[in-house]
Amino acid sequence: MKLKLNIEQGNILPKGLSSYKSGINIAVKIPQARECGLFLWIKAKDGQEKKYKIPFSETFRVGDISCMYIADLEIQDCRYQIYADGNMIKDDYAVKMSGREKWGKSVKQKDIYYGMLSSDFDWEQDHILKTPYEDSYFYCMHVRGFTMHSSSKVSHRGTFMGIVEKIPYLQELGITAIELMPAYEFKENTYEEETPLTMEEAAKQYAKDLTKEKRRDKLNYWGYTKECHYFMPKASFASVPNQASSEFMHMIKELHKNGIEVIMQFYFEKENPGFILDVLKFWRVTYHVDGFHLKGDNMPLILLATEALLKDTKLFYYSFPYEEIYREEEIPAYRNLASYRDDFMYDMRRYLKGDENMLPAVLGHLRHNSDTHGIVQYITNYYGFTLMDLVSYERKHNQGNGEENRDGNEFNYSWNCGVEGVSRKKAVLSLRRKQMQNAFNLLFLSQASPLFLAGDEFCNSQKGNNNPYCLDNEISWLNWTGLEKNRDWFEYVKSLIAFRKAHPVLHGVRTLHLMDTLACGYPDVSYHGSQAWRPELENYNRHVGILYAGAYGKKNRKEDDNSFFIAYNMHWQKRKLALPKLTKGKNWYLLSTTEETTPIPEAEDNLEKAEMGQEIELKPRTIVIYISK
């Protein structure tokens, strides 16, 4: 026999379903409807589940929010659906669902059930890490693609738990934060309730000649869609059905234990500002997320940047209106905001392949920093070529997307080193390796916070596809066999990260001003040409020397760092630069050159000494690092 429910006027906050000792509260957004309410399944303490249909009355409505409180109810669990005028509708504030546990499965709204979020997870005093931007190394990944390939050798492929299994690898690599592509609940099967495209829609999707059947096998693998439930981890990224929330919490806790932050991407398409704020606050409090990369237009940037609850949470966006957020000369106690834009990527790619008139932009990027906010820089990202493809393809090869290669960016600023695609020519392979070293040197020797794409550290390729948004296959999945095949490249990347970490002068907190503000005899940074202190920045030049004065970077906050002279030549011919003189008792020593494939040495002993004031010859397309001792 069904229980008689004691239904009262509920609270409009918090939205969704909330459990109390004496009952449950439900507050949902429902557009104006003639008839609306809940289907509610209540599991009592004795394990028996009963179904109820409960209409909302007008007295239970405030604006667009309908709410009710069911008092004097002892439950073990419950689940619900929302109906309005005969249709099942989405609960935008739902925190848990069942029905989409299987990746790629076609599921209609009537087969989705919402539920309660368990509160018994043991966080063990976990807290967000607040790693400063100057000490951050970001690693962008897709949860499923990171470990889905059989070569990943994890027990729980393509899941949050798969990432947990790879924590020792992430630690060895040296990254301090992972940036997750959409890991909240999104509708990957975009054609499950598809209606025919209009001509205008077809044109926008570059798919005028594609039939519905041809499109049906494509998934929204990346997850950038408005068909989302923003308050819950993606169910199909869990290794055990209906455990996405607890597995996501476990992943966060384990990453935090190992000093690794979690930054989540969120794509919002014309969402209400208050809703966006609610989403971020929920993930910050409920899941201990360290930061968010916001994507989409019309972001309430000032609202988010000034929210007290998010002041210790990293927020990435193309650019914030910093002059409106901070008072003149105000420096925040914790720099939580960051600019995240493509300028560095495209300028460095052009310099890397030898375009002219790039030196002024390159020098600006290499010293670019900010007293008020972080700056995230990258040469590769999930959109566009991987690093291996950047030096192997001059044209995109997106035929696998089913759009006849019409999708994806046409302007990649890549260079294939002489052969398009796979090559066995030793000269081509050697040049590609050198160009990858040059690329990562440009990235990790810049002052701002570096980010790179998962798999770039072991030469992962997408076979020239620069837009695999719909491909859930070996094009998008990381092939971990590359780690063993290219172990020497992995060791080089690892050494480069460790080298940068060891020298604070290479990743400072403040902007470099080209001035000697410490009166130590050297400006914080200076530029040099074939004559010391005289850079040659004409449009046809592609070489320059940069001196970083060690006094502007303190080891352990006390001891001056080493000084560094970094010589860049992206010309296809040899070039010469002058080594500037050091103070008495100091000498330059050759530490690393991209002419060689060996990792940067940890021990800075037994290095080749360079003559003070001498002219050094740079091989074509080479970066050389000298250290003062």
Secondary structure in CASP SS format (residue, H / E / C, confidence):
PFRMAT SS
TARGET T0000
AUTHOR 0000-0000-0000
METHOD secondary structure of the structure
MODEL  1
M C 1.00
K C 1.00
L C 1.00
K C 1.00
L C 1.00
N E 1.00
I E 1.00
E E 1.00
Q E 1.00
G C 1.00
N C 1.00
I C 1.00
L C 1.00
P C 1.00
K C 1.00
G E 1.00
L E 1.00
S E 1.00
S E 1.00
Y E 1.00
K C 1.00
S C 1.00
G E 1.00
I E 1.00
N E 1.00
I E 1.00
A E 1.00
V E 1.00
K E 1.00
I C 1.00
P C 1.00
Q C 1.00
A C 1.00
R C 1.00
E C 1.00
C E 1.00
G E 1.00
L E 1.00
F E 1.00
L E 1.00
W E 1.00
I E 1.00
K E 1.00
A E 1.00
K C 1.00
D C 1.00
G C 1.00
Q C 1.00
E E 1.00
K E 1.00
K E 1.00
Y E 1.00
K E 1.00
I E 1.00
P E 1.00
F C 1.00
S C 1.00
E H 1.00
T H 1.00
F H 1.00
R E 1.00
V E 1.00
G C 1.00
D C 1.00
I E 1.00
S E 1.00
C E 1.00
M E 1.00
Y E 1.00
I E 1.00
A E 1.00
D C 1.00
L C 1.00
E C 1.00
I E 1.00
Q E 1.00
D E 1.00
C E 1.00
R E 1.00
Y E 1.00
Q E 1.00
I E 1.00
Y E 1.00
A E 1.00
D C 1.00
G C 1.00
N E 1.00
M E 1.00
I E 1.00
K C 1.00
D C 1.00
D C 1.00
Y C 1.00
A C 1.00
V C 1.00
K C 1.00
M E 1.00
S E 1.00
G C 1.00
R C 1.00
E C 1.00
K C 1.00
W C 1.00
G C 1.00
K C 1.00
S C 1.00
V C 1.00
K C 1.00
Q H 1.00
K H 1.00
D H 1.00
I C 1.00
Y E 1.00
Y E 1.00
G E 1.00
M C 1.00
L C 1.00
S C 1.00
S C 1.00
D C 1.00
F C 1.00
D C 1.00
W C 1.00
E C 1.00
Q C 1.00
D C 1.00
H C 1.00
I C 1.00
L C 1.00
K C 1.00
T C 1.00
P C 1.00
Y H 1.00
E H 1.00
D H 1.00
S C 1.00
Y C 1.00
F E 1.00
Y E 1.00
C E 1.00
M E 1.00
H C 1.00
V H 1.00
R H 1.00
G H 1.00
F H 1.00
T H 1.00
M C 1.00
H C 1.00
S H 1.00
S H 1.00
S H 1.00
K C 1.00
V C 1.00
S C 1.00
H C 1.00
R C 1.00
G C 1.00
T C 1.00
F H 1.00
M H 1.00
G H 1.00
I H 1.00
V H 1.00
E H 1.00
K C 1.00
I H 1.00
P H 1.00
Y H 1.00
L H 1.00
Q H 1.00
E H 1.00
L H 1.00
G C 1.00
I C 1.00
T C 1.00
A E 1.00
I E 1.00
E E 1.00
L E 1.00
M C 1.00
P C 1.00
A C 1.00
Y E 1.00
E E 1.00
F E 1.00
K C 1.00
E C 1.00
N C 1.00
T C 1.00
Y C 1.00
E C 1.00
E C 1.00
E C 1.00
T C 1.00
P C 1.00
L C 1.00
T C 1.00
M H 1.00
E H 1.00
E H 1.00
A H 1.00
A H 1.00
K H 1.00
Q C 1.00
Y C 1.00
A C 1.00
K C 1.00
D C 1.00
L C 1.00
T C 1.00
K H 1.00
E H 1.00
K H 1.00
R H 1.00
R H 1.00
D C 1.00
K C 1.00
L C 1.00
N C 1.00
Y C 1.00
W C 1.00
G C 1.00
Y C 1.00
T C 1.00
K C 1.00
E C 1.00
C E 1.00
H E 1.00
Y E 1.00
F E 1.00
M E 1.00
P E 1.00
K C 1.00
A H 1.00
S H 1.00
F H 1.00
A C 1.00
S C 1.00
V C 1.00
P C 1.00
N C 1.00
Q C 1.00
A H 1.00
S H 1.00
S H 1.00
E H 1.00
F H 1.00
M H 1.00
H H 1.00
M H 1.00
I H 1.00
K H 1.00
E H 1.00
L H 1.00
H H 1.00
K H 1.00
N C 1.00
G C 1.00
I C 1.00
E E 1.00
V E 1.00
I E 1.00
M E 1.00
Q E 1.00
F E 1.00
Y E 1.00
F C 1.00
E C 1.00
K C 1.00
E C 1.00
N C 1.00
P H 1.00
G H 1.00
F H 1.00
I H 1.00
L H 1.00
D H 1.00
V H 1.00
L H 1.00
K H 1.00
F H 1.00
W H 1.00
R H 1.00
V H 1.00
T H 1.00
Y H 1.00
H C 1.00
V C 1.00
D C 1.00
G E 1.00
F E 1.00
H E 1.00
L E 1.00
K E 1.00
G C 1.00
D C 1.00
N C 1.00
M C 1.00
P C 1.00
L H 1.00
I H 1.00
L H 1.00
L H 1.00
A H 1.00
T C 1.00
E C 1.00
A H 1.00
L H 1.00
L H 1.00
K C 1.00
D C 1.00
T C 1.00
K E 1.00
L E 1.00
F E 1.00
Y E 1.00
Y C 1.00
S C 1.00
F C 1.00
P C 1.00
Y H 1.00
E H 1.00
E H 1.00
I H 1.00
Y C 1.00
R C 1.00
E C 1.00
E C 1.00
E C 1.00
I C 1.00
P C 1.00
A C 1.00
Y C 1.00
R C 1.00
N C 1.00
L E 1.00
A E 1.00
S E 1.00
Y E 1.00
R C 1.00
D C 1.00
D H 1.00
F H 1.00
M H 1.00
Y H 1.00
D H 1.00
M H 1.00
R H 1.00
R H 1.00
Y H 1.00
L H 1.00
K C 1.00
G C 1.00
D C 1.00
E C 1.00
N C 1.00
M C 1.00
L H 1.00
P H 1.00
A H 1.00
V H 1.00
L H 1.00
G H 1.00
H H 1.00
L H 1.00
R H 1.00
H C 1.00
N C 1.00
S C 1.00
D C 1.00
T C 1.00
H C 1.00
G E 1.00
I E 1.00
V E 1.00
Q E 1.00
Y C 1.00
I C 1.00
T C 1.00
N C 1.00
Y C 1.00
Y C 1.00
G C 1.00
F C 1.00
T C 1.00
L H 1.00
M H 1.00
D H 1.00
L H 1.00
V C 1.00
S C 1.00
Y C 1.00
E C 1.00
R C 1.00
K C 1.00
H C 1.00
N C 1.00
Q H 1.00
G H 1.00
N H 1.00
G C 1.00
E C 1.00
E C 1.00
N C 1.00
R C 1.00
D C 1.00
G C 1.00
N C 1.00
E C 1.00
F C 1.00
N C 1.00
Y C 1.00
S C 1.00
W C 1.00
N C 1.00
C C 1.00
G C 1.00
V C 1.00
E C 1.00
G C 1.00
V C 1.00
S C 1.00
R C 1.00
K C 1.00
K H 1.00
A H 1.00
V H 1.00
L H 1.00
S H 1.00
L H 1.00
R H 1.00
R H 1.00
K H 1.00
Q H 1.00
M H 1.00
Q H 1.00
N H 1.00
A H 1.00
F H 1.00
N H 1.00
L H 1.00
L H 1.00
F H 1.00
L C 1.00
S C 1.00
Q C 1.00
A C 1.00
S E 1.00
P E 1.00
L E 1.00
F E 1.00
L E 1.00
A C 1.00
G C 1.00
D H 1.00
E H 1.00
F H 1.00
C C 1.00
N C 1.00
S C 1.00
Q C 1.00
K C 1.00
G C 1.00
N C 1.00
N C 1.00
N C 1.00
P C 1.00
Y C 1.00
C C 1.00
L C 1.00
D C 1.00
N C 1.00
E C 1.00
I C 1.00
S C 1.00
W C 1.00
L C 1.00
N C 1.00
W C 1.00
T H 1.00
G H 1.00
L H 1.00
E H 1.00
K H 1.00
N C 1.00
R H 1.00
D H 1.00
W H 1.00
F H 1.00
E H 1.00
Y H 1.00
V H 1.00
K H 1.00
S H 1.00
L H 1.00
I H 1.00
A H 1.00
F H 1.00
R H 1.00
K H 1.00
A H 1.00
H C 1.00
P H 1.00
V H 1.00
L H 1.00
H C 1.00
G C 1.00
V C 1.00
R C 1.00
T C 1.00
L C 1.00
H C 1.00
L C 1.00
M C 1.00
D C 1.00
T C 1.00
L C 1.00
A C 1.00
C C 1.00
G C 1.00
Y C 1.00
P C 1.00
D C 1.00
V E 1.00
S E 1.00
Y E 1.00
H E 1.00
G C 1.00
S C 1.00
Q E 1.00
A C 1.00
W C 1.00
R E 1.00
P C 1.00
E C 1.00
L C 1.00
E C 1.00
N C 1.00
Y C 1.00
N C 1.00
R C 1.00
H E 1.00
V E 1.00
G E 1.00
I E 1.00
L E 1.00
Y E 1.00
A C 1.00
G H 1.00
A H 1.00
Y H 1.00
G C 1.00
K E 1.00
K E 1.00
N C 1.00
R C 1.00
K C 1.00
E E 1.00
D E 1.00
D C 1.00
N C 1.00
S C 1.00
F E 1.00
F E 1.00
I E 1.00
A E 1.00
Y E 1.00
N E 1.00
M C 1.00
H C 1.00
W C 1.00
Q C 1.00
K C 1.00
R E 1.00
K E 1.00
L E 1.00
A E 1.00
L C 1.00
P C 1.00
K C 1.00
L C 1.00
T C 1.00
K C 1.00
G C 1.00
K C 1.00
N C 1.00
W E 1.00
Y E 1.00
L E 1.00
L E 1.00
S E 1.00
T E 1.00
T C 1.00
E C 1.00
E C 1.00
T C 1.00
T C 1.00
P C 1.00
I C 1.00
P C 1.00
E C 1.00
A C 1.00
E C 1.00
D C 1.00
N C 1.00
L C 1.00
E E 1.00
K E 1.00
A E 1.00
E C 1.00
M C 1.00
G C 1.00
Q C 1.00
E E 1.00
I E 1.00
E E 1.00
L E 1.00
K C 1.00
P C 1.00
R C 1.00
T E 1.00
I E 1.00
V E 1.00
I E 1.00
Y E 1.00
I E 1.00
S E 1.00
K C 1.00
END
